[in-house]
Amino acid sequence: MDLSPDVVGFSFLLLGIFLILGKLIRVYVTPLQKIFLPSSIIAGLLALFLGPEVIGLLVPGEVNLVHEGGLFPEPILEVWGVLPELLINVIFASLFLGKTIPHVKEVWNVAGPQITFAHFLSWGQYVVGISLVLFFLTPVFGMNPLAGALLEISFVGGHGTAAGLSGTFEAVGFEEGTDLAVGFATVGVLSGVIIGMVLVNWAARKGRTEIIDNPENFSEEKKVGLIKAENQESAGKKTTRPEFIEPLTAHFAYIGLAILIGFLLLEGLILLEEFTWGPATGVELMSYLPLFPLAMIGAVVVQLFMDKFIKHRTIDGEMISRIQGFALDLLIVSALATLSVSVIGEYLIPFIIMSVAAILWNVLALLYIAPRIMPDYWFERAIGDFAQAMGMSAAGLLMINITDPEEKSPALKGFGYKQLFLDIIVGGGLFTASSVPLIILFGPATVLIIAAVLMVAWLLVGLLYFGKKKSTEES
C-alpha cells in the first residue's frame, strides 16, 4: 500500500468528523440515549452507510462526488482497513499500565465468582459456536469450520479483537472471517446494551437486585453523555514536567514500550518453535499468533518493573485509559466503516443462527447459572460479566454503574480484578488469538472437547466452591 501523507492524514481527520457526527446524533436522538449506544458505534454505522457497501451499491459512481467506494476514495478505505490491526495493540498494551498488580489471593477472594462466571461464559461460547458449525452449519450451509471460533472472538473479544485478528484470518485463508467477526461484534454490542437494560429493569421489579438505581431516574446529563462544567474532572494527572516531556507523550511511550516487549516475545516464540517442537511435530502455531496478547504481557512486565525499580509513580492509570479509549473509538469506526455487508449477506442465515445462539447462551447463563455461582450480590456482579460477554467491557462497567452506582457491592472491584485472569487467556487473550490456528492444526472436534472440559470445570468450581459458600452463609 503506497499512500501519501495527505491521504493518511485526511483519513484520520475523516474519522474525527464521523465521531463528532456520531456524538451529535446521540445527543439529539433520544432513543439512542435510552439504550446507551456509544457514539463510536453510531459513527461507524454512518460511515458504513456512506461507503462502498451501501451508498456505493445504491448510487451510480458518476453521480456527484460518489466514487465506486461510496463517498470515500479507495486510498481512504485502505488506511481505515489497516487501522484495527494496529490499534488493537495499543488497546491491549494499555490494559494493565497504571494499575497496581494485586496479590493472587486478594484477586481470588474478591473476584473469584466473577472470574469463574466469565470463564464459563467464554468457554461456553466456543462450545456453542463450534458445535453449531461442526454439526449443522458446515454440513447444511457449507460454513467454514473455522467460523466456530468467531462467537467468542467477537462477543467476548469485541470489535477490537474481531478486527485485530484480520491478519490471522488472512494468513489461514479465512478472509471472510474478519467481516463476520466484526458483524458479530456489532450485533453483540447492540443487543447487549438493549437486553442489558431490559434485564436491569426486570431484576429491579422482581427484587433480584440488592442495590439499584432505576435507569428511568438517570439525569439528562448522564443519558446525553455530556458533563456539566461544575461536575467536570481532570482526564489524567501530570506525572512529568511538560517542559521536559509532555505527560501524554510519556504515557504513549510506555504503551509503545509494552508493545515492543510483546513484539520481542512473539519473535522469540516463533524462533523457539522453529528450532524445537515445530520441525519435530509439524505444528506451527506461533507464526499465526497476533501481537496484541503479547503486548498485554508486555504491559504487565513494564508495570511490574516500574513498581519495583522506579521510585516515582510516573504512569497514571487515567491518562492511559484516555489513550486506550481514543484508540478504541478509532478502531470501532474504522472497523465498521470497512465492514463487508456483502459477506454477511452471503452467510446471512448462518450469521443469524449463530448470533441468536450466542445471545441466548449469555442470557440463560445470567439467569440460571449466575445466581448459583455468586455468593452475594449475584445480579450486580453478573450483569457486568454478561454485558462484557456481549462485546464491550465499557458496557459491563455501565451496567455495574447502573445497578451499584455508589460501589456498595464488590462488583466493580471484582470486575477490574477479573480482567487479569480473563483477558490474558480468553476475550482477546492467548487462547482467543490462537483458537483459529488450533482448529486448523488439531480439528474443530479437538478444540470443542477442550472448550467443553474447561467450561464444565469452571462451572463445577462455581457450583461446588462459591455456590457451597453461598449456601453456608445463607444457613
Protein Blocks (a to p, Z undefined) as FASTA:
>chain_A
ZZdfklmmmmmmmmmmmmmmmmmmmmmmmklmmnopafklmmmmmmmmmmmklmmmmpcf
kgojbcfkljadfklmmmmmmmmmmmmmmmmmmmmgoiacddfklmmmmmmmmmmmmmmm
mmmmmmmmmmmmmmmmmmmnopafklmmmmmmmmmnommlmmmmmmmmmmnopaklmmmm
mmmmmmmmmmmmmmmmmmmmmmmmnopafbdcdfklpcfklmnopacfklpccfbdcfbd
fklocfklmmmmmmmmmmmmmmmmmmmmmmmmmmmmmmmnopafklmpcfklmmmmmmmm
mmmmmmmmmmbacbdfklmmmmmmmmmmmmmmmmmmmpcfklmmmmmmmmmmmmmmmmmm
mmmmmmmmmmmmmmghklmmmmmmmmmmnopaklmmmmmmmmmmnopafklmmmmmmmmm
mmmmggoiamlmmmmmmmmmnojklmmmmmmmmmmmmmmmmmmmmmmmmmmmmZZ
